[in-house]
Amino acid sequence: MENVLYKLETYLKKQISRKAFLKFALGGLTLFIANNRFLKLAFAKAEDSTGRPKNKVKGNYDLVTAEGPDPYKNTVQAVAALGGMEKFVKKGAVVVIKPNMGWDRTPDQAANTDPMVVAALVEMAYQAGAKKVTVFDVPCNDERRCQENSGIKKAAEEKGAKVTFVDHWNVVKAKFPYKSDMENWPILRDAVECDTFINVPVLKHHMLTGLTLSMKNLMGVCSGTRGLMHVGIDNKLVDITDFMNPDLTVIDATRHLTKNGPSGGNVKDVVTMNKVIASTDPTLADIHAAKLVDKDPMSVPYIKAAVARKFGIFDPASASIHALTSV
Amino acid sequence: MKKLVLTRKASQMVFLGLFVYILWSTTYPLKGLFPSDAFFKIDPLTVMFTSLSERVFLPGFIISLLMLALTLVFGRFFCGWVCPLGTCLDLTAFGKKRKTVLREAAGERIRRIKYIVLGTIFLFAVLGVQCAWVFDPIVIAARFVSLNLIPWVTMGVERSMVFAIQRFDLYGPFYDLYRDLRSSFLGININMPENSGVIFASFALLLLASGRVPRLWCRTLCPLGALYSLPAKLSLLERRSEKCTRCGVCSKNCRMGAIKDTGAYNKAECVLCMDCVYDCRPGTSFNWHKAKRRDRAQAKDARGMSRKDFLLFFIIPLVAGFKNKDETAGMPDIGLIDAAVIRPPGAQNEKKFLNLCVRCGNCMKVCITGALHPVMFESGLEGLWSPRLVPELGYCEYNCNLCGQVCPTGAIPSLPLPEKKKQILGLAVVDKTICLPWVKGKDCIVCEEHCPTPDKAIKMEIDTSGIRRPIVDKTLCIGCGICQTKCPVRPQRAIRVIPTA
């Protein structure tokens, strides 16, 4: 013990030279600055973006519904009736398909988009000459489990798509020409900087908005604290739909989760509908889907806001709607 | 004879690599080549003393007995050839010129301590308390690898790649490579566990100490080494020096301080590192022989633990103390704070849990949301480094039972999914003084939409202006904590999970 104390004493009494001190201080300072610089650059500020181009491709109809027992066939038929995937996907285009795979649930629990609908879209996009098709969603549960258990990863990768994890550092800052609560919100860059954006929501219950439809599904391209989007959700969702301007909206109404949404988990709450809605206009698609489940579209806050703002085709009477049925 | 030393070093590297690989693959979806508790199954210290204290036969009991039987043949080969902590200590001491050589008497004195440690562990185990984890080398190494090394390496690689992509605008194939890596190599949880600094500091202390005196830890404290040295004393393999010139090189270089100045050696201390075979000057040779009749002098030298000590620590307690264990017994409550932490699913019997838990960190490593973290003293002194759910950082995934699958001692029971979903971890409580709908009259319901129970444990109460305000149904809440994780209110969340007794 005495020995140790003695050693400690001599160590403390030892004087360090000025040179050694300067060396030490300089080294520390360099390390500190380098570290700060590294962190700053590794979390670089996002660029501003005004969203995807606002021009829209018109289909043969404004909206097509396809009914039948096979969701894969429904999707193919609906998109074909709309004018075919070639209308929306140009040769060598980068295509993003944004399904709802936000929950660690199986397809029969109806909280996520049916994998076969996604698979059909991926295949059609490649047939139309797409260079690359990516599928992603910002999930609510763990990303790996969501991709695995929703069945979408397997189904989409079989058709050649890339199912990726989202990178929350790779975002753009949203800018709007009008006043918006979504100003400066971080949006995934991959979703914004693509040639064709296909929104593939699932028709299901949601406590706050009544129904989760195409506009609600676009929350899945937003990064940041998404919980805060729930405050004043109606106008925020219309803004983000305007910002993203999806080329094609395919609503998967194969199964309808009637209550305890959006996560569900109880197969008893699921009603089979066997329908797929394809449309070029998100507002029209949402209104039509709400009517399909006997819900007043005006009771869904974001549809109400879209109609009030005269956003998209807000009057279903003026739209051309086509229905297909197969056995 | 350098071949033997090289073989030993290769073996050490292979087993260290294997150890890191197994812990690395302890992650979703658990598709490693080896079971994630492989190293804990062959560790007789945790397996046998946990079995003894809990009066159960843990799986792996037979394997650990096999390890002791192998020691009876070869000696302490585990310490020198396999032990990952031993390899780490050797690596730190590697190339160090200035090594302190302890005097023979001092070496004798410090080496007794580990038998006292082992005896204490045994005594507690007989009385029904498992404290083998405190000094278990496998557990100490596993904690460092799982909670420090792997997160740091992955985070370092990930951050550097992000930096390169953003700085040099590498959004082409390099970005694709980054994404491929994220779905495999970097796909493990990159989360910094709470208190990981303390775990690192204690591990670094071990390494630093053995930088001065080689393998100081193994000589002085390691109870696993003490356990192995009991059969090693009788091992069949033995070191013989035929033409010894008493040059003293081997005794100076022996990492365990097992060779005496006279050239004789302490068989219970030898870890078969083979250095003495290599060090020996030409003209003399050391050979390994099957042990023959032990002569007096050697028997005296080979002493690991005296007969008196052995009786005192092993036989008397076993005869006197072993009785049917009282279920209410367990680690005496010496902590200052009552257990106030949320335990992993299925581990709600606090005393039983702490008794079985060896603090290896497997559950924290595998936890898919990074929700489990080691505690320091939040659940008392006896709860040191046991896992705790921190809902601010992560939540218990409803469809996941990985922590039970990787627990080596069954402290977190391996439950089938339907069973696991019924486990109640705690209770969510809405803080009506900061909750957005309750205070500001704004719609939110983030907690309700994330609630994983099929019938929603968070119900909505609609007030006069049509705002939905969350209330918790106590009969349905399982306390998984996702509501607290996702709550957008900062800095403190408006819904919090409290542990339930």
Chai-1 contact restraints between the chains, C-beta under 6 A:
chainA,res_idxA,chainB,res_idxB,connection_type,confidence,min_distance_angstrom,max_distance_angstrom,comment,restraint_id
A,L41,B,F163,contact,1.0,0.0,6.0,A-B,restraint_1
A,L41,B,R167,contact,1.0,0.0,6.0,A-B,restraint_2
A,A42,B,R159,contact,1.0,0.0,6.0,A-B,restraint_3
A,A42,B,V162,contact,1.0,0.0,6.0,A-B,restraint_4
A,A42,B,F163,contact,1.0,0.0,6.0,A-B,restraint_5
A,A44,B,Q166,contact,1.0,0.0,6.0,A-B,restraint_6
A,D104,B,N399,contact,1.0,0.0,6.0,A-B,restraint_7
A,C140,B,H450,contact,1.0,0.0,6.0,A-B,restraint_8
A,D142,B,I368,contact,1.0,0.0,6.0,A-B,restraint_9
A,D142,B,T369,contact,1.0,0.0,6.0,A-B,restraint_10
A,D142,B,E397,contact,1.0,0.0,6.0,A-B,restraint_11
A,R144,B,Y28,contact,1.0,0.0,6.0,A-B,restraint_12
A,T164,B,R179,contact,1.0,0.0,6.0,A-B,restraint_13
A,F165,B,R182,contact,1.0,0.0,6.0,A-B,restraint_14
A,W169,B,V162,contact,1.0,0.0,6.0,A-B,restraint_15
A,M207,B,I445,contact,1.0,0.0,6.0,A-B,restraint_16
A,M207,B,E448,contact,1.0,0.0,6.0,A-B,restraint_17
A,L208,B,D443,contact,1.0,0.0,6.0,A-B,restraint_18
A,L208,B,I445,contact,1.0,0.0,6.0,A-B,restraint_19
A,T225,B,P488,contact,1.0,0.0,6.0,A-B,restraint_20
A,G227,B,V446,contact,1.0,0.0,6.0,A-B,restraint_21
A,G227,B,K486,contact,1.0,0.0,6.0,A-B,restraint_22
A,G227,B,P488,contact,1.0,0.0,6.0,A-B,restraint_23
A,L228,B,P488,contact,1.0,0.0,6.0,A-B,restraint_24
A,H230,B,C444,contact,1.0,0.0,6.0,A-B,restraint_25
A,H230,B,V446,contact,1.0,0.0,6.0,A-B,restraint_26
A,V231,B,K442,contact,1.0,0.0,6.0,A-B,restraint_27
A,N260,B,K456,contact,1.0,0.0,6.0,A-B,restraint_28
A,P262,B,E449,contact,1.0,0.0,6.0,A-B,restraint_29
A,G265,B,P454,contact,1.0,0.0,6.0,A-B,restraint_30
A,N266,B,P454,contact,1.0,0.0,6.0,A-B,restraint_31
